[in-house]
Amino acid sequence: METGPGSLLIFLMLGLAGSAGPAHFGFRALAFRQQLDKAIALPEGGEDGGWLYSWWLMRWKHRAANDHSLNFFGGIAAGSGWLALVGAVGTVLLIGLQ
């Protein structure tokens, strides 16, 4: 088995997606619970806390509610979601290039 820079990058991208993905889902659950507890309006289509809710958080739309805790949970979920997405896309791209 030959290891080169591409293999190292795949390893790094898998690590990025593997650590940021669980953080995104965990903080997404906390943000969703915060919205339910404080009766903050949920986005249309994101009432179930699923993929549309993740997309809503990743576009930083939670900031309009001006809730400090929701901004914290939603911000970490959004940042982690983008990092997981970059890691997953990078992994697929690097595997395709090898």
C-alpha positions, 0 to 999 in steps of 0.5 A: 500500500502506497501512502502519499499526500493524498492519503494524508489529506483523506485521513485529515478530511475523514477526521474533520467530518468525523468530529464535526458531524457529531458536534453538528447533530448534538448542538442541533438537538440543543438548539431545537430544544431551546427553541421549543422551550422558549417558544421561539418560532420554528422555520417553515419545514423545520418543525420536526428538527430534521434536515431543513432545520439543519440547513436553516441553522447552517445559514445562520437564520437563528440569529434573528431570534436574538436569544443568547443560548439559541445563538450559542447552540445554533452557531456551533451547530452551523459552524460544525455543519459546514466543517462536516460538509467540507470534510465529507466533500473533501473526502469524496473528492480526494478518493475520486482523484486517487 
